[in-house]
Amino acid sequence: KLEPSKEKGYQTLSLIEKNGIKRFLHSNIAPSKEESLLEESILKNAKDTVIVLGCGVGYHLKPLTRIPTLKKLLIIDALPHLESDVTFPDYVKQLNPLFITGTDSIRVEELLLSLLDIESISSIFICEHPTSLRLFPAFYSDCKEIIHKIIRLKAGNATTKKTFASLFFRNISRNIAALSSFHPVNHL
């Protein structure tokens, strides 16, 4: 549930756990402090692709506005309909994020497989919202494993293409002159 915080102009998200305890995804007193929470890590590591695990209202994403090379921002959140139910700060909207929200890890994997093109990415930075990870540890742990699995898979495929592309091309160019003498297997 989106709620006003005690700090003017800032909202927070609250969740009611199964045991009835209310938990906040952001500070109820001073959520603006989250704007610098991950600043050092983001400025040091973020380049062209950032995958955010846990977004909430997105205060911790403000440093991304200072990354001129950012091409793709993927936000994965356990909460359903986050992208339509939350009024994000303007700086989050300006980053044009792609959202994967409120789904299971199988669907996260399917979507990431189609969204991550390793050949056009120079680096991937995974930005973790600490409170979200504490509230939904199993979901985000699964997401991290999926991301690493996809990177290994796609990087391996890209390496294979790079390694063998010149060999395949050389074989094609050598055999092209003899193409007219080739016969389909079913004619043998």
N, C-alpha and C positions, 0 to 999 in steps of 0.2 A: 504494500500500500504506500503510495506517495504521500508524504506529509511535509508540512513546513517545519523547518528547523528553527531553533532559537536565533540563528544568525539571519539577519535580513537579506532577502534575495536568494537564499539557498534552501533547497529541499533535501529531504532524506527519504530513504526507503525503509519501511519496516516490514518484518515478517513475523508471523505467529507460528512458532514451532508446534509440533504435535502435542507437546507437554503443556502448551498454553503460554510459554515464555515468549515475550516480545523481544526481537533482536533487530538492531539497526544495521543496515549496510554501510551507512555513513554516520559520522558523528551527528548527534542531535544538537550539540552545542555549537561546534565550529567546523562545519563540513568544508569550508574553504581551505583548511589546512591540508586537505587531501590533494589539492592542486599541485603541491610540491612534494607529495609523499614519495613518488617514484621518479622524480625529476632527474636525479643524477644517473640512475640506471638507464632511463629512456634516452637522455641526451648522449650517453656514452655508447649505447648499443643499437639504437633504432636507426635503420637506414631506409630501405625501400619497402619492406613488407613487415607489418606488425600484426601479430595475432594476440588479441586481448582475451584472457581468461577471467571472466567476471567483470562486469561493467558497472552495475548499479546506475547511478545518474551520470557517471563518467568524469567526475572531477579530476581523477588521477590522470586523465588523458590530455590535460592542458599542455604539458611539455611537447606533445607530438606536433603542435602547431609550429614549433621551432625547428622541425626537421624538413628542410626543403626538398629532400630526395624521396620523401614518403610517397609511394605509389598506390599501395593497397593496405587497407585497414580492415581486418576481420575481427568481429566481436562475437565471442561465444559466451553465452550466459545461460545458466540453469533456469532462470525465470522466463516463463512464457510471455510472449507479446511485449517484451520490454521495449522494443523499437516503436511500438504504437502507443503504449500506455504511459511512457515517461516523457516529460518535457526536458530534453537535454539542453545543456548550455549551448549557445551559438557556436562556440569553438568546436564542439563535438560534431555538430551538423556540418560544419565547413570541411571536416575531414572526410566526408562521404563514406562512412563505414558501411560494410556489408555485415548483416546480422545473422547469426545462427542462434536461435533462442528457444528455450523450452522444449527441447527434443532429447532423444536418447543418444547414446554414444554411437550406435550403428548409423543413424542418420547424420550425425556430425561427421563421421568418416566418409560417407558417401558425398556429402557436400564439399568437404575439404579436398577430396580427390579431384573434383571438378574445378575447384577454385584456385588451387595451388599449381602454378606452372613453374617448376624448378628451373627450367632453361632460361626464363626471363627474369628470374629473381637473383639479385646479388647477395642478399642476406635476409634472414628471417629472425625477428626478435619476438619472443613470447613474453608478454607483459601480464603479470599476475596481480589481480586485486586481492590483497591479503584477506580481507573480511569475507569476500565471496568464497575463497578457498577454504576458509575455516567453517563456513556454514554448509558447504556442499563438497566435502572432501572427495568422496567417491567419484562424483561426476567429473570434477576437474582433474583428478588423477587419471581417469580413463581418457580424457581429452588430451592430456599431455602425452600419454603413451601413443595415442592415435597420431598425433602430430609428428612425433619422432619416427613412428613406423612409416608414415607417408613420405617424410623427408628421406629416410634411408632407401625406400623403394624407388622413388622418383630420381633421386640422385644416382642410384645404381643404374637405372635405365638411361639416364643422360650420359653417364660415363661410358656405358656400352656403346651408345650411338656415336659418341665422340671418338672412341677408340677404334671402332670398326667401320666408320663411315668412309674413310679414305680407302680402306681395303675393298669394300663393296664397290665403290666408284671405279677403282682401278680394274677390278674384275669385269665390270660392265663395259668399260671403255675397251678393254682387250677383246671382249667377245662380241661387240656390236658388229664388227665386220663380218662375222660368221653367222649373224642372225638369220639370214635367208636359208641357211642349211639346217637350221634347227627344226625339229618336228615335235608336235605335242605328244605327250606320253601315251595318250589313248590311241594314237595312230601306229604305235610300235607293234 
